[in-house]
Amino acid sequence: MERDYLLKPSDFDNIDLVVSLGGDGTFLKTASMIDKCTLPIFGVNTDPTRSVGYLTSIPIPIDNCEKEINKYMDKLNNNNFSFVNKQRIKVTSKSQVSNDIT
C-alpha cells in the first residue's frame, strides 16, 4: 500500500490488482499512472455522502473502510465479482505561450 504521491508507473509492473481508495479523481489519477491497460482497478468511493462515484463502483465510508475492504477482498479471492470495462484515452496538449503584450 502506497500513498498516490509516492507511486511511479513502474510500481504497477508486477501486480494483479490495484485498489484505489478515494473518489473519481483518485481513480482517474491512479489510472493515469498505469501503463498496462489490462490491469484491473478496484475503485472505492470513501466519501459516498459527498460524491456519487461514477468510476468508483463500491461506496465505503472511510471510517468503516478496513472492515468493508476485507469483505470485498474475500469476494475477490472467491471469484465472486464481475468486471466493468472502461475505455481510456490519452490526451496531450501543446501550447505556445507568447510574452508579447498588445
N, C-alpha and C positions, 0 to 999 in steps of 0.2 A: 504494500500500500504506500503510495507516494502522494504528496500534495501536487496539484497540477502545475505549479510554477517550477517544480523540480524535475519534471518529466522531459525527456528528449525522445524523438521518434525512435531511436534505437532501443529504448526501454520496452517497446512493444514487439520486439523481434521474436522472442521465444515463449510467448504466452498464448493461451487458448481463448481467453475471455477477458474483456475489460468491463469493470463496474464503474459507472460514472455517477457519483453522488452529488446532487445539486439540482439544477433545473435545466431548461432547454439551452441556456447559454453555456453552461458547463458541458453539456452533452456535445454541443457544436464545437467547443474548444477542444474537447477530447478527440472527437472525430477528425479534426483538422491535424492532429499530431500523428495520426496513424496512417502510414503509407499503404499497408496491406488492406485492401477494401473488403476482403473476406473475413476479417477478424470481427467477431460479434461484440457489440457493446450493450451491456445491460444498464439501461438508463433508469435511475431512481430519482423521483422528484421529492426532495427532502423538505419542501415547504409547500405542500398542496393547498394550504389555506390562502396563499397569496398568488399562486400561479396554476394554470391549467396543466401545463406539462404536455405539450403536443408530441414531443420527441421522447420524453422520459415517461415510459409507459406504466411504471409502478409508483403510486403515491405512498410514501412512507415518511411521516413526520420525523425530523431529526432527533427528537427526544425519545423516540421508540425505534430508532434505526437498527441498533445491534440485534435485538431480538427478531425483528422482522426480516432483516437481511439474512439471518441464519435460516429462517423458514424458507425463503426463496432459494437459498443455496442448496438446501435439501431437495427442493423440487428440481433444480438443475441437475444435481447428482443422480436423481432418479429418472432422468429424461422426461420429466413432467413439465414440458414447456413447448412453445412454438415460436418460430421466428417471424418477425415482420421486417421484410427487406425494404430498405430505403436507399434511394439513389443519392450519390454525392457528385457534386461538380466542383471543379477548382477554377477560381476566377482570379486573374491578376490584372492589375491596372497600372498603367504608367502615365504620369502626368508631367508636363513641363511647367515648371514654376518660373514666372517672369518677375524680375525685380524692378521692371520699369513701372513707374507710377505716372499715369497721364492725367 
